[in-house]
């Protein structure tokens, strides 16, 4: 796979573990909002790549990514140390399941994210086309600590009739301390927002987060009549599992 050497242009640290960064954009690099790409750093002459969803939109002349630093992570421990002007290698091919091509239009779109799984949803929201396909978009972002709520101010400022933002924090005191997936399953989410219960005939769901959440919610939704997007065509449920995850 072809990788293009690019330059880190800025870094923003949301917490001691969560950070975002911008890079130059390769010439002729194109993608659909919501997709991910492989990127990496070189260590001892060897490229260490991982999949990252793109935060920026396809109209921007730069690329933006959201990352969490994993202690001793082969890539993220190094990535957390990069400075403005450092080189980074970005694959020129993108892919992913969280684009508007992978989900049917409908009434309400529920975006359920944990941690850095927020990234593709920021791209979709910033781009704006998602609001042409749905009457309302509901983004639920679950993190352990409040300082992990990246882009919180931006999302709050975007809130309106067509967009609702629900941040949840599970390991410290916060307005909502339940997991977003649990709120969705028990009906408390729509009750709080004064919305009808999610209906697979009219509503759609996108998932991006830790493997446990992705698996549990996919199984739950399929058992309740939701159809996962696959090679046969778009459904009312789309899930992305290819975001940075290191052990």
N, C-alpha and C positions, 0 to 999 in steps of 0.2 A: 504494500500500500504506500502511495507517495505521501511523504511528509514535507511540509514547507517550513523553513526556519523563519520564525517571526519574533517580534520584540515585545516584551512586557512594557506597557506604557503607564500603568497606574495600579495601585493596590489599595484596597480598603479592608480594614480589619473590623469585623463586626463584634468579635469576642476573642478570647485567647485561643479558640480553636476554629472559629469560622471566619473565612475571609473571601473576598471576591477580587478579581483582577481583570484588567483589560489588556488586550494585545492588538497589534496591528492585524489587519485582515489580508490574507493572501489574495493576489490578483486572480480574478475569475472564480473566486471562492463563492459558491452559492449554496443556499440551504433553505429549508422550509421552517418557519417559526415552530418551535417545539421539538426540533430534532437534536441529536447529540453527535459528537465527533470525538475521535481519539486524539489525545494530545499528550505530550510527555516532555521529559528533560533527559539530557544525556549525562550519564555518570560512568566514568572510566571508559568512555567511548561507546557505551551501550545505551540505547534508547529505552527508557522506562515509560511505557504508555498506559493510559487509563481512559475510560469513556467519561466524557463530561457533556451534560446538556448545555446548550447555548442560551445564555440569559439575554443577550442583545437580540435585536430584530434583524431581519434580512435587509432592512433599509439602511442600517447603520454602517459606517465606514470602518468600524472597529469590531472586535469580538470581546464578549464579556462572559466570565465563568464564575461559578460559586463553588467553593470547596470547603471541606472540613479537614483539619489536620489530625491524622491518626498517628499516635505515638509509634515510632519505628516503621511507619508505612513506607514502602519502597519509593513511592512517588510523593505523597502528600507531605511527608516530613521534609523533603527537599523543596517542594513547591512553596511551602510556608516561609522559606528563607529567601526566595527570589526578590530581587530589587528591580526598580524601574530601569530599563535599559538592558536587562538580561535576555538571553535567547530562550525561546520555547519552540517546540516542534509540533505543528498542527497538521493532522491528516487533511487531505483535500476532499475526502469523501464523507458525506454525512448520511445519517439514517435515523430512524426512530418511529415510535408508534403514537406519539402525542402531537400529531398535527391535525388540522381540520379535515384532511383527507381520510383520516382513520376513525372519524366519529360522525355519526349521522346528525344533521341539524335537529333542533328540538326546542322544548320550552325552557328548561333550566339545565345548565351544565354545572355539575359538582366536580371541582378539582380538589382531590384529597392528597396532601403532601406531608411528608415527614422530613425534617432536616434539610439537606441540600437538594432533596427531591422537588423543592420549590422552583428550581431554576427554569425548567421549560415553561412553567405557567407564567412566570414573569415575562418571558418572551411573547407568549400568546396575548397576554393582557396589554403589554406595551404596543404591540402591533395593531390591535384593535379589531381585526377582522372577526374575532370570536364573538363580538357583540352584534355582528350582523347575522350570525347563525343561531343566536339564542336570545330569548327575552331577558334572561338574567344569568349571570355567572356568579357562582358561590365558591370562593377559595377558602379552604380550611388548611391551616398550616400548624402542624404539631411539632414541638421541640421539647427538650428536657428542661432547658433553662431559658429564661426570657431573653438573655442577650443573644441567643441563637435565632431570634426572629429577624432575620435579614430582610431588608427592604420594607420594614414595617411602616415607616413614615410615608414612603411612596404609596404603599397599598392603602393606607388609611386615607390619604389625600384623594385617591381614585374612587373611593367608595361613593356609591350613589344608587339611583333606582335600578340600574342595570348591573351593578357589581356590589357584592357583599363579601367582606373579609372577616374571617373568624380565626384569630390566633389562639392556640391552646398551649399551655406549658404544664408538663406532667410532674416535674420534680422540685418545684418551689411554688410559693404562694403566687397566685395569679387570678385574673377574672374567671378564666376557665381552665381547670386542671385535668379535665378528661381528655382522652385521646380522641382525635377527630373521627376516626373510624368508629369508635364506640358511640359517639354522638349521632353519627349517621344511622347506625344500625338500630338504635333504640328509639329513634324518632325525635329525640330532644333537639337535634340541630334545626330541623324544619319548624319545630314548635317555637323555638326561641326566635327564629327569623320570620315567624308568621307566614310560612309557606306551606303548600300542600305536601303531603308525604311524597317522596320520590317515587315515580312511576316509570317503569322501563318503556312503556308505550310513548311517553311524552318527554322524559328527562334522560340525561346522559351523565356518565361518570368517567373521569380520568383519574388514574392512580399513578403516583410516583413517590417512592420512598423506600424504607427498609424492606428487605425481602419478606419479613414476617407480616407486615401490614399488607404488602402487595398480595401475598398468597391468601391470607385470611379474607381480605375484602373481595378478591376475585372469586373465591369459592362461595362466599356468602351471596354475592350478587348473582352469580350463575344459578345458584339454588333458588333465587327469587325472581327468575325470569329475564335476567339481563344476558345479552349476547356479546361475547368477547369478539372484538375485531380480529380477523385472521386473513389469510391469503385469499379467501373467497370474497371478501368485501368488508365494508365498514359496518360496525355494530353500534350498540348504544353503550359500550364499555371498552375503554382502552387503557392499557397498563404499560408502563415503561420500567424495566428493571436495570437498564444499562446506564447507571450513573455511578460516580466514583465510589467504590467500596473496597477498602483495604483491611486486612487483618494483621 
